[in-house]
Amino acid sequence: MFWLLLIVACLVWVVYNKLENRKIVELSRKLPGDLTSWPILGHAYMLRGSDEDQMKVFQKSGRLTINRGGLASYWVANRLYIMVADPLAAEVILKNCLDKDHVMKFLQFLVGNGSIYAPETTLGVQMRAQLGPNQAFLDALEEFMQLLATRMVQPWLYADCVYSLLPQYRRADKCRRLMYEFVEQVIKTKRMEMEQRAKTNSRQNPEVFSPQSFLEMLLESTQLTDHELAEEALVTTVAGTDTSAVAASFTVLMLSRHPEVQARVYEELCEVLGDSNRDVTAEDLPRLKYLEAVIKETLRLYPPVPIIVRSVEQDTDLPSGLTLVKGVGVVINIWATHRNPRYWGSDADLFRPERFLEPLMHPAQFMPFSYGLRNCLGYQYAMMSIKTVLASLFRKYRALPPEGADQTTLKKPLRVKFDIMMKDVHKFQIQLESRF
């Protein structure tokens, strides 16, 4: 009787999967993607090559998706992904499909069960990266993220049993161990510092207040082990270390190419801050409206995170009338959504900050930090930090293109690469000239 039930259960499972697969295949036929699909690999063959080549694939497929009305399908091995470049569809998906796609599981190799995403001020440690360009922790983080980006776009590296045999795994594991050793040592040191400070304050002035880092707040308010704290610190570092810096760097780069926009930014800084040498304060930031428009226009054209991936866990109806079926993945192509001419006009590829001085047609047409319930918790903090950095920089310096830069090249779009985040191929090269 047991074996009969087992056979029946297996048959039911096979039939169910065939029906589910049939629905997925039917969905792919409704949303052709205009690019050739290979047997077994699907469209994954296009993702070979350099990190710049991979970004070009996201750009090309994004353009084709726009031409298809904002939705198209692409196969990565045996998994179907629906690419989205339409704000209406993106809004529904990001509000209803909250589970990250399985390709994001690779990040757990580094962060374990860490779950909290917050801004950059995580460890309360002066990294002094500018003074030590070979800083071991940052080097390990950068190499790990490069390895992760490569694995995410190459399905033949998905299987752990395969990946663990490759030299890439050994390099990733070495980076991971180095980062954990660093963070766990910081945690131990921070515990001792806090204990010593508590004793000193209790003897001298118990009412004394000092700002706390994210790590210090965790140490005071949780009973996590050092390893669990390290997971939380690392997930925060991964989520927040580069995003604001990359956004600010792209903005400086764009201003170096658009001196007329940079001049208007400086005029606003003079109006708000005057001739004083005081620091930029939080009260100044809301008044820097044009600077904010410049930052947002840069984030529109060059979002640090150009794509986000979700998994459809239940059938989801889109405004177009199409139904996404359970079992497919979704790629929200932010880069393409930010260039959809239906929402941004015929000049969608041009750098024009003034467009952000007017209301948007749809809130999801601009989502550099994602959208919906799982959008970036540090968005407001990120904008404040970017505005503060840029205001402090441009009140004292002009940004110029690198020496000997070709004028024809400066009028072309930036060359970018995919490294989990989108970055400038030429590493954000500029010149700074003192205003005084």
C-alpha positions, -999 to +999 in steps of 0.1 A: +000+000+000+029+024+009+045+019-025+013+024-043+007+057-025+043+067-032+039+060-070+006+079-071+022+108-053+051+108-078+027+107-107+007+136-093+039+156-088+051+149-124+017+159-139+016+191-117+051+202-128+042+196-164+011+217-160+031+244-143+059+243-169+032+245-196+019+277-181+054+291-180+061+282-216+028+298-226+037+329-208+070+331-226+053+329-259+030+358-250+061+379-242+087+373-268+120+390-261+134+394-296+167+378-288+178+343-299+175+316-272+199+287-273+190+251-262+197+244-226+214+278-219+185+299-231+197+335-232+224+330-206+250+326-234+248+364-239+261+370-204+296+357-211+324+382-214+336+411-193+315+430-167+311+458-193+298+432-218+273+420-192+260+456-186+256+460-223+233+429-223+211+445-196+210+477-216+202+460-249+175+437-235+161+467-216+158+487-248+140+458-265+117+454-235+107+491-238+099+485-274+077+456-264+056+478-242+077+473-210+074+435-207+095+407-223+107+372-215+142+358-213+153+323-204+183+317-181+189+279-185+155+263-176+142+293-156+120+320-172+125+356-163+101+384-172+120+416-177+101+448-167+107+483-179+072+497-172+064+516-139+028+503-138+039+467-139+069+473-117+046+488-090+023+458-089+052+433-089+073+451-062+042+453-039+031+417-043+063+397-050+084+402-019+106+372-022+141+377-037+150+354-065+171+323-058+202+340-075+203+362-044+210+332-022+247+334-032+250+365-011+242+343+020+276+327+016+290+360+029+262+374+052+246+342+065+213+350+082+220+388+085+188+406+078+192+443+086+199+468+059+210+503+071+232+532+060+270+533+059+279+541+095+279+505+106+310+497+126+321+530+141+356+524+128+377+549+108+386+528+077+408+556+062+405+539+028+418+570+010+451+568+029+455+531+025+443+520-010+453+485-003+432+482+028+426+444+032+389+445+042+379+468+013+400+448-012+384+416+000+349+431-002+355+444-038+369+410-050+340+391-034+314+413-050+331+409-084+330+371-080+293+373-068+283+394-099+300+369-122+282+339-106+248+356-107+249+359-145+264+325-153+239+297-145+266+270-151+281+283-118+248+281-098+252+245-085+271+246-052+285+211-058+301+225-090+311+259-077+328+245-046+353+227-069+364+258-087+392+283-079+366+311-078+350+295-048+384+293-030+390+330-037+355+339-025+359+318+007+393+335+014+377+369+011+348+359+033+370+346+060+392+377+059+361+400+063+347+379+092+380+380+110+382+417+106+346+424+118+347+399+147+379+416+159+362+450+157+332+436+177+355+423+205+374+457+206+341+476+206+327+456+235+358+464+256+356+501+246+319+503+256+325+486+289+354+509+297+334+540+286+304+529+308+327+527+338+343+561+331+309+578+325+294+564+357+322+578+377+324+612+360+291+623+344+264+596+340+243+621+318+270+624+291+258+615+256+279+604+227+267+594+192+265+556+186+274+536+156+250+509+143+272+482+158+272+499+192+234+501+191+232+464+183+256+455+211+235+474+236+200+463+225+204+426+215+217+393+228+233+383+195+265+363+195+296+378+180+291+357+148+255+369+145+266+405+150+292+400+123+265+387+099+244+418+106+274+442+102+284+425+069+250+426+054+248+463+062+282+469+048+274+451+016+241+470+012+254+504+021+291+508+016+292+516-021+257+528-031+260+564-018+296+567-028+289+554-064+259+578-067+280+608-055+308+598-079+285+595-109+271+630-100+306+646-098+314+629-132+283+643-148+289+678-135+324+677-148+309+671-183+282+697-179+298+730-167+267+750-172+248+727-147+278+729-123+277+767-125+240+767-115+247+743-086+274+767-073+250+796-076+225+778-054+252+769-029+262+806-027+226+816-022+220+791+006+254+791+024+266+826+016+303+834+020+307+817+054+330+787+059+306+770+082+298+733+077+267+723+057+239+714+081+208+693+079+187+725+078+205+736+046+197+705+026+160+710+018+169+744+003+193+728-021+166+720-046+185+722-078+214+701-064+188+675-054+174+676-090+210+670-103+215+641-080+182+625-090+188+630-127+222+613-123+205+584-104+180+582-132+206+577-159+231+558-138+214+540-109+240+523-087+218+491-087+206+488-124+185+457-119+166+440-090+153+404-091+122+389-075+105+355-075+068+351-083+054+328-056+017+331-066-001+341-098+000+379-101-022+399-123-007+430-140-025+461-152-020+450-188-043+420-181-013+396-183-009+371-154+026+362-141+024+326-131+040+310-100+075+298-107+089+326-129+115+352-119+112+389-125+140+413-135+130+449-128+153+467-153+157+500-134+182+512-160+156+508-188+126+520-167+145+552-161+148+556-199+113+547-209+103+576-233+066+571-225+073+585-190+105+606-196+099+620-231+118+618-263+149+632-246+150+604-220+187+597-227+198+633-221+210+647-189+184+674-179+181+679-142+152+704-147+128+674-153+130+668-115+117+702-107+083+690-120+060+662-107+065+627-120+038+610-141+041+578-119+060+573-086+075+540-098+091+556-129+120+567-107+133+540-083+171+541-079+167+525-044+139+501-054+102+506-047+075+492-025+077+474+008+113+462+003+128+495-009+160+507+006+156+517+043+185+541+040+171+561+010+166+594+029+199+590+047+217+583+014+202+614-002+212+635+028+248+622+028+252+626-010+239+662-009+262+670+021+293+656+004+285+673-030+277+707-014+309+706+007+329+697-024+315+721-050+315+752-028+354+749-028+362+731-060+353+729-097+351+694-113+368+691-147+372+662-171+404+643-169+434+660-186+435+653-223+400+640-225+385+638-260+356+663-264+337+639-287+339+612-261+327+635-234+294+640-253+288+602-254+271+582-226+294+569-199+309+534-203+296+514-174+300+479-161+280+455-139+296+446-106+265+440-085+264+478-087+268+497-119+301+516-120+321+537-144+346+516-165+372+544-162+369+546-124+353+581-122+384+600-134+381+638-130+402+668-121+395+692-093+403+729-095+402+752-064+377+780-066+400+803-045 
